[in-house]
């Protein structure tokens, strides 16, 4: 018959084994999570390099979602002539925008023209990144499903399909506009390079500017 000390030691040993098993499970979960992260990072890197390869060739239309901003949407006091009542870039957004321009230059991606929404968060992104930009109202923010959305998307489709320049056409706009045109919603400061086939427009590649 086991003595009293054996009866006390057994639960302690069992608890020790259980804790070891839980630690091993946590370690396996961490390793699995790390593997998934690395796999995603590799896919993202490949996709980003494919995007730069297209831009180096020129002749592309690229939509860029404005960099990180202090807010989104249209304030009630919206004034097209002033940025004081509008959503402006955050400090992080300004860093993103400058990084865009630096990478376009470093990657030798030729630019024919830069068009932008007149909203400050887009206009500031475009000018910080590329120095100069032309306001193009078809790129302005709109409420999805509105009458403005339909007319602006049709105008953007026509301009995109008609583009035939040797360099790249860069258009800085809003996530809602990009999603309405090509069906993908970019993050702040993300570029979507468009493929054009007949009258069909799709996202060919994406580039993020962190």
N, C-alpha and C positions, 0 to 999 in steps of 0.2 A: 504494500500500500504506500502511495507517495506521501511524504510528510508535508506539513503545513507550508514549508518554504518552497517546495516544488509547486504547490498549487498557486502560490503568489507569483513565482517566476514565469509561469507559462503565459498568463495574460500579458505580462510585460514584454516577453519575447514576441508574442503574436502582434502586439501593437508596434513593435520595432520593425517587424517585417512589413506590416501594412504601410508604415510611413516611408519605408524604402521604396515600396512599390509605387506609392503616390509620387515620390520624387522622380522616379524613373519615367512615369507617365508624363509628368510636367516637362521633363527634359525632351521626351519624344515630341510633345506638342510644340515646344519651342523650335526644335529642329525642323519639323514639318512646316511651321509658319515661316521660318527663315528660307526654306527651300522655295516656297510659293512666292515669297517676296523677290528672291533672286531671279526666279523664272520670269516673273512679271517685269522686273527691271530689264532683263535681257530682251524680252519682246519689245518693250518700250524703246530701248536703245536702237534696236534694228529698225523699228518703225520710224524713229526720228531720223536716222541716217538715210533711210529711203526718201524721206521728205526733202532733206538737204540735197540729195542727188538730183531730184526733180528740179529744185530751184536753181541749182548750178547750171542746168541745161537751159534755163530760161523758157519763156513762152507760157508760163503758168499763171493761173489766177489763184491768189491765195487770200482767204478771209482770215483776219486776225480779230479775236475777241479782245476788247479793251483789257488793260491790265487791272490788277486789284484796285477796287475803288472803295470809298467810304460808304457808299450806298448804291442802290440800283433803282430803276424805275424813274418815274417823272414826278417831282415834287409839285405840290399844289401851287406854289409860287413860281413855277417854271418861267424863265425869261430867256429867250433865244439870244439875247444880246449880252447876257451876264452869266458868269460862272458862280457868282456868290450864292445863288439859290439852288445850285445843281450839285449832283454827286461828282466829286472830284477824286482823283487818284490818291491812294494812301501812300505813305513813304515806301512801303513794299512795292506798290504798283509802279511808282516812278523808277525804282531799281529794275523792275521787270522790263519796263519800256526801254530803258537805256541798254539793257542786255540784249533786247531784240535787235536794235540797230547795230550793236557791236558784233553780234553773231552773223547778221546778214553781210557785214563788211568782211569779217574774218573768213566766212565760208565762200566769199566771192560770188554771191548770188546777185545777178544783175537786176536792176529795178528800172522799169520804164516810167511808172507813175505810182503815186500813193494817194489814194482817195480815203476820205474819212467821214463818219457821221459828224454832225455839228455839235453833238452832245460833248460836254467838257471831258468826261472820262475817256471817250474815244479820241477826241481831237488832241488831248494832251498826250495820250499814248502814241499817236501817230507822229506828232512833232518832236517829242523827246526821242523817239526811236530813229526817225528818218530825217529830221530837220525841217522839211516842208511837206505840206499835205494840202490837197484840194478838197473842200467840203463837197460832198455828194449826198444829197438829201435822201436818196433811196436807201442809204445805209443807216438812217436815223432809227432810234429805238421806236418800237411800236408794241402795242398790246396784241398778243397772239389772237388771231381770229377777227381782228378789226378790219374795217374797210381799208385803212392805211396799209395793213399787213399785206393784203392781197395785191394792191397796186404796186407796192414797193418790191415785193418778191418777183412780180412779173417783169418789172424794169431791171432788176438785178439779173434775172435769168437771161434776158435779152443781151445785156451788156457782157455777161460772162461768156455766153455762147459765141458772141461776135468778136471776142478779143483774139487778135492775131499778131501781137507784138513780139519782138525778139527777146525782150527782157520780161520780167515778171510784173504783173499788175497786182499791187498790194491794196487791199481794202480793209480798213479798220472799222469795226462795227460792234455789235452787241450779241451775246449768246442767243437771244431770241430770234434775231435776224438770221443767223447762221443755221439754227435749228429749222426754221421755216423753209430755208432754201434747200438744204441738203439732208435734213433729218437726223443730224447729230448735234448734240449740245456740248460745246467746248467749255473748258474751264477758263477762268480769267487768265488772260495772257497766253492763250493757245492759238496756234495757227492751223487752219484746215486748208490743205491744197486740193483743188478741185480737178476732177477728171471730167472731160466733156466728150460725149459720143452721141452724134446726131443731136437730138433735142434733150438728151438726158444729162443731168449733172449729179455727180457723186463725190464723196470724200475719197481722194486717192491716198492721202497720207496726212499725218498730224505731227506738229512740232510743239513742244512745251518750252516755255521760257521761265524757269524758276528763279 
